[in-house]
Amino acid sequence: MITRFAVFEGHLKPGTTEAFRAAVTAQLVPLWRKFPGNNDVRVSFGCERDEGAPEFPLLLAISYPDRAALDQALTSPFRAQSRDVTAQIVAQYFEGRIHHHVTEAQEYKG
């Protein structure tokens, strides 16, 4: 399984935390769930961090069974839509940058 993370590094504009979270949940999550081939969509909103650590108001993780499924999702019309909606939400609530990372998971259960 591979997971593609979108890391929102920066900060939310003052007083916009709840509105940002509501916009992501209502407008973006439905689009992300439509990405073809995904196994799951995980949205994590930052709550606290170590002193001096960078701020991540949002971490998005979408998992796929393989690279072919990820590639299909990246070329889907739902991704194009989500990029447009993300740009609107970012302009309204977020100051920072978004970067993506693809990982291969290894699970070791207790």
N, CA, C and O atoms as a GROMACS GRO file, in nm:
protein
  440
    1MET      N    1   0.085  -0.118   0.000
    1MET     CA    2   0.000   0.000   0.000
    1MET      C    3   0.090   0.124   0.000
    1MET      O    4   0.193   0.127   0.067
    2ILE      N    5   0.048   0.224  -0.076
    2ILE     CA    6   0.118   0.352  -0.074
    2ILE      C    7   0.021   0.461  -0.031
    2ILE      O    8  -0.100   0.452  -0.054
    3THR      N    9   0.076   0.562   0.030
    3THR     CA   10  -0.004   0.675   0.077
    3THR      C   11   0.058   0.803   0.026
    3THR      O   12   0.179   0.823   0.032
    4ARG      N   13  -0.028   0.889  -0.025
    4ARG     CA   14   0.016   1.022  -0.068
    4ARG      C   15  -0.035   1.122   0.035
    4ARG      O   16  -0.155   1.133   0.059
    5PHE      N   17   0.059   1.194   0.095
    5PHE     CA   18   0.027   1.295   0.195
    5PHE      C   19   0.030   1.433   0.132
    5PHE      O   20   0.118   1.463   0.051
    6ALA      N   21  -0.064   1.517   0.171
    6ALA     CA   22  -0.058   1.660   0.143
    6ALA      C   23  -0.037   1.727   0.278
    6ALA      O   24  -0.119   1.714   0.369
    7VAL      N   25   0.074   1.797   0.290
    7VAL     CA   26   0.113   1.861   0.416
    7VAL      C   27   0.091   2.011   0.400
    7VAL      O   28   0.153   2.076   0.316
    8PHE      N   29   0.002   2.064   0.482
    8PHE     CA   30  -0.025   2.208   0.483
    8PHE      C   31   0.066   2.268   0.590
    8PHE      O   32   0.034   2.263   0.709
    9GLU      N   33   0.176   2.325   0.548
    9GLU     CA   34   0.275   2.380   0.640
    9GLU      C   35   0.260   2.531   0.644
    9GLU      O   36   0.276   2.598   0.542
   10GLY      N   37   0.228   2.584   0.760
   10GLY     CA   38   0.208   2.727   0.775
   10GLY      C   39   0.110   2.751   0.889
   10GLY      O   40   0.113   2.681   0.990
   11HIS      N   41   0.025   2.850   0.871
   11HIS     CA   42  -0.071   2.878   0.978
   11HIS      C   43  -0.203   2.928   0.920
   11HIS      O   44  -0.210   2.977   0.807
   12LEU      N   45  -0.305   2.914   1.000
   12LEU     CA   46  -0.436   2.967   0.962
   12LEU      C   47  -0.444   3.113   1.001
   12LEU      O   48  -0.384   3.155   1.100
   13LYS      N   49  -0.517   3.189   0.925
   13LYS     CA   50  -0.536   3.329   0.959
   13LYS      C   51  -0.611   3.335   1.092
   13LYS      O   52  -0.696   3.250   1.119
   14PRO      N   53  -0.581   3.434   1.175
   14PRO     CA   54  -0.640   3.441   1.309
   14PRO      C   55  -0.792   3.432   1.306
   14PRO      O   56  -0.860   3.497   1.226
   15GLY      N   57  -0.845   3.348   1.395
   15GLY     CA   58  -0.989   3.335   1.411
   15GLY      C   59  -1.059   3.250   1.306
   15GLY      O   60  -1.182   3.251   1.300
   16THR      N   61  -0.984   3.177   1.224
   16THR     CA   62  -1.047   3.104   1.114
   16THR      C   63  -1.040   2.951   1.128
   16THR      O   64  -1.079   2.879   1.037
   17THR      N   65  -0.992   2.903   1.241
   17THR     CA   66  -0.971   2.758   1.256
   17THR      C   67  -1.098   2.679   1.229
   17THR      O   68  -1.096   2.586   1.149
   18GLU      N   69  -1.206   2.713   1.294
   18GLU     CA   70  -1.330   2.636   1.278
   18GLU      C   71  -1.386   2.649   1.137
   18GLU      O   72  -1.436   2.551   1.081
   19ALA      N   73  -1.379   2.768   1.080
   19ALA     CA   74  -1.429   2.787   0.943
   19ALA      C   75  -1.344   2.708   0.844
   19ALA      O   76  -1.398   2.649   0.750
   20PHE      N   77  -1.213   2.706   0.863
   20PHE     CA   78  -1.124   2.628   0.777
   20PHE      C   79  -1.159   2.480   0.785
   20PHE      O   80  -1.175   2.415   0.682
   21ARG      N   81  -1.171   2.428   0.905
   21ARG     CA   82  -1.203   2.287   0.922
   21ARG      C   83  -1.338   2.253   0.861
   21ARG      O   84  -1.354   2.147   0.799
   22ALA      N   85  -1.436   2.340   0.879
   22ALA     CA   86  -1.569   2.316   0.822
   22ALA      C   87  -1.563   2.317   0.669
   22ALA      O   88  -1.628   2.235   0.605
   23ALA      N   89  -1.486   2.409   0.610
   23ALA     CA   90  -1.474   2.416   0.465
   23ALA      C   91  -1.406   2.292   0.410
   23ALA      O   92  -1.450   2.237   0.309
   24VAL      N   93  -1.299   2.247   0.474
   24VAL     CA   94  -1.229   2.126   0.430
   24VAL      C   95  -1.324   2.007   0.436
   24VAL      O   96  -1.334   1.929   0.342
   25THR      N   97  -1.394   1.993   0.549
   25THR     CA   98  -1.483   1.879   0.569
   25THR      C   99  -1.599   1.879   0.470
   25THR      O  100  -1.634   1.775   0.414
   26ALA      N  101  -1.659   1.994   0.448
   26ALA     CA  102  -1.777   2.002   0.362
   26ALA      C  103  -1.745   2.004   0.213
   26ALA      O  104  -1.818   1.947   0.133
   27GLN      N  105  -1.636   2.070   0.177
   27GLN     CA  106  -1.608   2.092   0.035
   27GLN      C  107  -1.502   2.000  -0.023
   27GLN      O  108  -1.513   1.958  -0.138
   28LEU      N  109  -1.398   1.969   0.055
   28LEU     CA  110  -1.288   1.890   0.001
   28LEU      C  111  -1.299   1.741   0.028
   28LEU      O  112  -1.272   1.660  -0.060
   29VAL      N  113  -1.339   1.703   0.147
   29VAL     CA  114  -1.347   1.560   0.179
   29VAL      C  115  -1.435   1.485   0.078
   29VAL      O  116  -1.395   1.377   0.034
   30PRO      N  117  -1.552   1.536   0.041
   30PRO     CA  118  -1.632   1.463  -0.058
   30PRO      C  119  -1.559   1.443  -0.192
   30PRO      O  120  -1.574   1.339  -0.255
   31LEU      N  121  -1.480   1.540  -0.234
   31LEU     CA  122  -1.404   1.526  -0.358
   31LEU      C  123  -1.291   1.425  -0.341
   31LEU      O  124  -1.270   1.340  -0.428
   32TRP      N  125  -1.218   1.434  -0.231
   32TRP     CA  126  -1.107   1.341  -0.208
   32TRP      C  127  -1.157   1.197  -0.202
   32TRP      O  128  -1.089   1.106  -0.249
   33ARG      N  129  -1.274   1.176  -0.145
   33ARG     CA  130  -1.329   1.041  -0.136
   33ARG      C  131  -1.364   0.984  -0.274
   33ARG      O  132  -1.376   0.863  -0.290
   34LYS      N  133  -1.382   1.072  -0.373
   34LYS     CA  134  -1.416   1.029  -0.509
   34LYS      C  135  -1.292   0.997  -0.593
   34LYS      O  136  -1.305   0.951  -0.706
   35PHE      N  137  -1.173   1.022  -0.540
   35PHE     CA  138  -1.053   0.989  -0.617
   35PHE      C  139  -1.057   0.840  -0.648
   35PHE      O  140  -1.070   0.759  -0.556
   36PRO      N  141  -1.046   0.802  -0.774
   36PRO     CA  142  -1.056   0.660  -0.809
   36PRO      C  143  -0.942   0.578  -0.747
   36PRO      O  144  -0.828   0.623  -0.739
   37GLY      N  145  -0.977   0.458  -0.703
   37GLY     CA  146  -0.879   0.363  -0.655
   37GLY      C  147  -0.832   0.382  -0.512
   37GLY      O  148  -0.750   0.303  -0.464
   38ASN      N  149  -0.883   0.483  -0.441
   38ASN     CA  150  -0.832   0.504  -0.306
   38ASN      C  151  -0.887   0.398  -0.209
   38ASN      O  152  -1.002   0.355  -0.221
   39ASN      N  153  -0.804   0.359  -0.114
   39ASN     CA  154  -0.845   0.268  -0.008
   39ASN      C  155  -0.908   0.342   0.108
   39ASN      O  156  -1.004   0.294   0.169
   40ASP      N  157  -0.854   0.459   0.138
   40ASP     CA  158  -0.911   0.541   0.244
   40ASP      C  159  -0.855   0.683   0.237
   40ASP      O  160  -0.751   0.709   0.178
   41VAL      N  161  -0.930   0.773   0.299
   41VAL     CA  162  -0.894   0.914   0.307
   41VAL      C  163  -0.889   0.949   0.455
   41VAL      O  164  -0.986   0.928   0.528
   42ARG      N  165  -0.775   1.003   0.498
   42ARG     CA  166  -0.761   1.045   0.638
   42ARG      C  167  -0.726   1.192   0.642
   42ARG      O  168  -0.630   1.237   0.578
   43VAL      N  169  -0.804   1.267   0.718
   43VAL     CA  170  -0.782   1.409   0.736
   43VAL      C  171  -0.748   1.432   0.882
   43VAL      O  172  -0.826   1.397   0.971
   44SER      N  173  -0.632   1.491   0.905
   44SER     CA  174  -0.589   1.521   1.042
   44SER      C  175  -0.567   1.670   1.055
   44SER      O  176  -0.487   1.729   0.983
   45PHE      N  177  -0.638   1.730   1.149
   45PHE     CA  178  -0.622   1.872   1.177
   45PHE      C  179  -0.525   1.888   1.294
   45PHE      O  180  -0.539   1.821   1.396
   46GLY      N  181  -0.427   1.976   1.278
   46GLY     CA  182  -0.327   1.997   1.383
   46GLY      C  183  -0.390   2.054   1.509
   46GLY      O  184  -0.473   2.144   1.504
   47CYS      N  185  -0.350   1.999   1.622
   47CYS     CA  186  -0.401   2.044   1.751
   47CYS      C  187  -0.292   2.103   1.840
   47CYS      O  188  -0.312   2.207   1.903
   48GLU      N  189  -0.178   2.038   1.844
   48GLU     CA  190  -0.065   2.088   1.923
   48GLU      C  191   0.063   2.032   1.866
   48GLU      O  192   0.062   1.936   1.789
   49ARG      N  193   0.174   2.092   1.906
   49ARG     CA  194   0.304   2.049   1.855
   49ARG      C  195   0.412   2.084   1.956
   49ARG      O  196   0.390   2.163   2.048
   50ASP      N  197   0.528   2.026   1.939
   50ASP     CA  198   0.642   2.058   2.024
   50ASP      C  199   0.682   2.203   2.003
   50ASP      O  200   0.660   2.260   1.896
   51GLU      N  201   0.739   2.262   2.106
   51GLU     CA  202   0.788   2.398   2.095
   51GLU      C  203   0.893   2.405   1.984
   51GLU      O  204   0.987   2.325   1.981
   52GLY      N  205   0.876   2.501   1.895
   52GLY     CA  206   0.970   2.519   1.786
   52GLY      C  207   0.943   2.435   1.662
   52GLY      O  208   1.006   2.455   1.559
   53ALA      N  209   0.848   2.341   1.672
   53ALA     CA  210   0.816   2.256   1.557
   53ALA      C  211   0.734   2.335   1.456
   53ALA      O  212   0.659   2.426   1.494
   54PRO      N  213   0.746   2.302   1.327
   54PRO     CA  214   0.664   2.371   1.227
   54PRO      C  215   0.516   2.340   1.249
   54PRO      O  216   0.479   2.236   1.303
   55GLU      N  217   0.434   2.433   1.206
   55GLU     CA  218   0.288   2.419   1.223
   55GLU      C  219   0.229   2.353   1.099
   55GLU      O  220   0.257   2.394   0.986
   56PHE      N  221   0.146   2.251   1.122
   56PHE     CA  222   0.074   2.182   1.015
   56PHE      C  223  -0.075   2.183   1.049
   56PHE      O  224  -0.122   2.094   1.119
   57PRO      N  225  -0.150   2.283   1.001
   57PRO     CA  226  -0.293   2.287   1.031
   57PRO      C  227  -0.372   2.170   0.972
   57PRO      O  228  -0.479   2.136   1.021
   58LEU      N  229  -0.317   2.109   0.866
   58LEU     CA  230  -0.387   1.998   0.801
   58LEU      C  231  -0.285   1.901   0.742
   58LEU      O  232  -0.188   1.940   0.678
   59LEU      N  233  -0.311   1.773   0.766
   59LEU     CA  234  -0.238   1.665   0.700
   59LEU      C  235  -0.343   1.577   0.634
   59LEU      O  236  -0.432   1.525   0.701
   60LEU      N  237  -0.332   1.561   0.504
   60LEU     CA  238  -0.422   1.476   0.428
   60LEU      C  239  -0.345   1.352   0.387
   60LEU      O  240  -0.233   1.362   0.336
   61ALA      N  241  -0.404   1.235   0.408
   61ALA     CA  242  -0.342   1.110   0.366
   61ALA      C  243  -0.444   1.030   0.287
   61ALA      O  244  -0.551   0.997   0.338
   62ILE      N  245  -0.412   0.999   0.162
   62ILE     CA  246  -0.498   0.914   0.080
   62ILE      C  247  -0.415   0.792   0.039
   62ILE      O  248  -0.309   0.806  -0.022
   63SER      N  249  -0.466   0.674   0.072
   63SER     CA  250  -0.393   0.550   0.044
   63SER      C  251  -0.450   0.479  -0.078
   63SER      O  252  -0.569   0.486  -0.108
   64TYR      N  253  -0.360   0.410  -0.147
   64TYR     CA  254  -0.392   0.338  -0.268
   64TYR      C  255  -0.325   0.201  -0.263
   64TYR      O  256  -0.224   0.184  -0.195
   65PRO      N  257  -0.380   0.103  -0.335
   65PRO     CA  258  -0.318  -0.029  -0.333
   65PRO      C  259  -0.184  -0.033  -0.405
   65PRO      O  260  -0.098  -0.116  -0.372
   66ASP      N  261  -0.164   0.056  -0.504
   66ASP     CA  262  -0.040   0.054  -0.581
   66ASP      C  263  -0.022   0.186  -0.656
   66ASP      O  264  -0.109   0.273  -0.653
   67ARG      N  265   0.091   0.198  -0.722
   67ARG     CA  266   0.125   0.322  -0.793
   67ARG      C  267   0.029   0.349  -0.909
   67ARG      O  268  -0.003   0.464  -0.938
   68ALA      N  269  -0.017   0.244  -0.976
   68ALA     CA  270  -0.109   0.262  -1.088
   68ALA      C  271  -0.239   0.329  -1.041
   68ALA      O  272  -0.292   0.416  -1.110
   69ALA      N  273  -0.288   0.290  -0.926
   69ALA     CA  274  -0.410   0.351  -0.872
   69ALA      C  275  -0.385   0.497  -0.836
   69ALA      O  276  -0.470   0.582  -0.861
   70LEU      N  277  -0.270   0.525  -0.777
   70LEU     CA  278  -0.235   0.664  -0.746
   70LEU      C  279  -0.229   0.747  -0.873
   70LEU      O  280  -0.284   0.857  -0.878
   71ASP      N  281  -0.162   0.696  -0.974
   71ASP     CA  282  -0.151   0.770  -1.100
   71ASP      C  283  -0.288   0.798  -1.162
   71ASP      O  284  -0.311   0.906  -1.216
   72GLN      N  285  -0.378   0.702  -1.153
   72GLN     CA  286  -0.513   0.722  -1.204
   72GLN      C  287  -0.583   0.834  -1.127
   72GLN      O  288  -0.650   0.919  -1.186
   73ALA      N  289  -0.567   0.835  -0.995
   73ALA     CA  290  -0.630   0.939  -0.913
   73ALA      C  291  -0.574   1.077  -0.947
   73ALA      O  292  -0.649   1.175  -0.951
   74LEU      N  293  -0.443   1.084  -0.971
   74LEU     CA  294  -0.380   1.213  -0.999
   74LEU      C  295  -0.425   1.274  -1.131
   74LEU      O  296  -0.413   1.395  -1.151
   75THR      N  297  -0.477   1.193  -1.222
   75THR     CA  298  -0.525   1.244  -1.350
   75THR      C  299  -0.677   1.252  -1.357
   75THR      O  300  -0.733   1.281  -1.463
   76SER      N  301  -0.744   1.227  -1.247
   76SER     CA  302  -0.891   1.226  -1.248
   76SER      C  303  -0.948   1.367  -1.244
   76SER      O  304  -0.883   1.460  -1.196
   77PRO      N  305  -1.070   1.383  -1.294
   77PRO     CA  306  -1.135   1.514  -1.287
   77PRO      C  307  -1.164   1.556  -1.142
   77PRO      O  308  -1.174   1.676  -1.115
   78PHE      N  309  -1.177   1.460  -1.051
   78PHE     CA  310  -1.201   1.496  -0.911
   78PHE      C  311  -1.078   1.564  -0.850
   78PHE      O  312  -1.092   1.652  -0.765
   79ARG      N  313  -0.960   1.522  -0.893
   79ARG     CA  314  -0.840   1.590  -0.843
   79ARG      C  315  -0.834   1.732  -0.896
   79ARG      O  316  -0.800   1.824  -0.823
   80ALA      N  317  -0.866   1.750  -1.022
   80ALA     CA  318  -0.866   1.885  -1.080
   80ALA      C  319  -0.964   1.974  -1.004
   80ALA      O  320  -0.932   2.089  -0.972
   81GLN      N  321  -1.082   1.921  -0.974
   81GLN     CA  322  -1.180   1.997  -0.896
   81GLN      C  323  -1.126   2.030  -0.758
   81GLN      O  324  -1.140   2.142  -0.710
   82SER      N  325  -1.064   1.931  -0.694
   82SER     CA  326  -1.016   1.953  -0.558
   82SER      C  327  -0.904   2.058  -0.555
   82SER      O  328  -0.892   2.132  -0.458
   83ARG      N  329  -0.825   2.063  -0.660
   83ARG     CA  330  -0.720   2.166  -0.665
   83ARG      C  331  -0.781   2.306  -0.670
   83ARG      O  332  -0.733   2.398  -0.605
   84ASP      N  333  -0.888   2.321  -0.749
   84ASP     CA  334  -0.955   2.451  -0.758
   84ASP      C  335  -1.017   2.490  -0.624
   84ASP      O  336  -1.003   2.604  -0.579
   85VAL      N  337  -1.085   2.396  -0.560
   85VAL     CA  338  -1.149   2.424  -0.431
   85VAL      C  339  -1.043   2.451  -0.324
   85VAL      O  340  -1.059   2.540  -0.241
   86THR      N  341  -0.936   2.373  -0.327
   86THR     CA  342  -0.826   2.394  -0.231
   86THR      C  343  -0.770   2.535  -0.246
   86THR      O  344  -0.745   2.602  -0.146
   87ALA      N  345  -0.751   2.580  -0.368
   87ALA     CA  346  -0.698   2.715  -0.391
   87ALA      C  347  -0.789   2.821  -0.330
   87ALA      O  348  -0.740   2.919  -0.273
   88GLN      N  349  -0.919   2.802  -0.341
   88GLN     CA  350  -1.014   2.898  -0.282
   88GLN      C  351  -1.006   2.898  -0.130
   88GLN      O  352  -1.003   3.004  -0.067
   89ILE      N  353  -1.002   2.779  -0.072
   89ILE     CA  354  -0.997   2.767   0.074
   89ILE      C  355  -0.865   2.822   0.127
   89ILE      O  356  -0.862   2.893   0.228
   90VAL      N  357  -0.757   2.789   0.061
   90VAL     CA  358  -0.625   2.837   0.102
   90VAL      C  359  -0.621   2.990   0.099
   90VAL      O  360  -0.571   3.053   0.192
   91ALA      N  361  -0.673   3.049  -0.007
   91ALA     CA  362  -0.671   3.195  -0.018
   91ALA      C  363  -0.750   3.260   0.096
   91ALA      O  364  -0.714   3.368   0.142
   92GLN      N  365  -0.853   3.196   0.140
   92GLN     CA  366  -0.939   3.254   0.243
   92GLN      C  367  -0.885   3.233   0.384
   92GLN      O  368  -0.898   3.322   0.469
   93TYR      N  369  -0.823   3.117   0.411
   93TYR     CA  370  -0.793   3.081   0.549
   93TYR      C  371  -0.646   3.054   0.582
   93TYR      O  372  -0.608   3.064   0.698
   94PHE      N  373  -0.564   3.020   0.486
   94PHE     CA  374  -0.433   2.962   0.512
   94PHE      C  375  -0.321   3.046   0.457
   94PHE      O  376  -0.332   3.103   0.348
   95GLU      N  377  -0.211   3.054   0.533
   95GLU     CA  378  -0.089   3.119   0.486
   95GLU      C  379   0.024   3.020   0.504
   95GLU      O  380   0.056   2.981   0.616
   96GLY      N  381   0.085   2.982   0.394
   96GLY     CA  382   0.194   2.885   0.401
   96GLY      C  383   0.210   2.816   0.268
   96GLY      O  384   0.184   2.874   0.162
   97ARG      N  385   0.254   2.692   0.274
   97ARG     CA  386   0.275   2.614   0.152
   97ARG      C  387   0.220   2.474   0.171
   97ARG      O  388   0.205   2.426   0.283
   98ILE      N  389   0.192   2.411   0.060
   98ILE     CA  390   0.144   2.273   0.060
   98ILE      C  391   0.245   2.190  -0.017
   98ILE      O  392   0.282   2.225  -0.129
   99HIS      N  393   0.290   2.082   0.044
   99HIS     CA  394   0.379   1.991  -0.028
   99HIS      C  395   0.328   1.849  -0.012
   99HIS      O  396   0.256   1.817   0.082
  100HIS      N  397   0.368   1.765  -0.106
  100HIS     CA  398   0.318   1.627  -0.111
  100HIS      C  399   0.433   1.528  -0.094
  100HIS      O  400   0.546   1.552  -0.137
  101HIS      N  401   0.400   1.416  -0.030
  101HIS     CA  402   0.496   1.308  -0.007
  101HIS      C  403   0.425   1.176  -0.032
  101HIS      O  404   0.312   1.156   0.013
  102VAL      N  405   0.492   1.086  -0.102
  102VAL     CA  406   0.438   0.951  -0.125
  102VAL      C  407   0.522   0.854  -0.040
  102VAL      O  408   0.645   0.856  -0.044
  103THR      N  409   0.451   0.770   0.036
  103THR     CA  410   0.518   0.675   0.124
  103THR      C  411   0.471   0.533   0.098
  103THR      O  412   0.361   0.511   0.047
  104GLU      N  413   0.554   0.438   0.134
  104GLU     CA  414   0.517   0.297   0.133
  104GLU      C  415   0.503   0.255   0.279
  104GLU      O  416   0.596   0.272   0.358
  105ALA      N  417   0.389   0.200   0.315
  105ALA     CA  418   0.362   0.165   0.454
  105ALA      C  419   0.410   0.024   0.488
  105ALA      O  420   0.401  -0.068   0.407
  106GLN      N  421   0.459   0.011   0.608
  106GLN     CA  422   0.492  -0.117   0.668
  106GLN      C  423   0.417  -0.122   0.801
  106GLN      O  424   0.432  -0.032   0.884
  107GLU      N  425   0.339  -0.224   0.823
  107GLU     CA  426   0.263  -0.234   0.947
  107GLU      C  427   0.321  -0.343   1.036
  107GLU      O  428   0.355  -0.452   0.991
  108TYR      N  429   0.331  -0.309   1.164
  108TYR     CA  430   0.377  -0.404   1.264
  108TYR      C  431   0.279  -0.396   1.381
  108TYR      O  432   0.288  -0.308   1.466
  109LYS      N  433   0.188  -0.489   1.384
  109LYS     CA  434   0.085  -0.487   1.486
  109LYS      C  435   0.134  -0.556   1.612
  109LYS      O  436   0.204  -0.657   1.608
  110GLY      N  437   0.095  -0.496   1.727
  110GLY     CA  438   0.135  -0.539   1.859
  110GLY      C  439   0.119  -0.680   1.886
  110GLY      O  440   0.150  -0.726   1.996
   0.00000   0.00000   0.00000
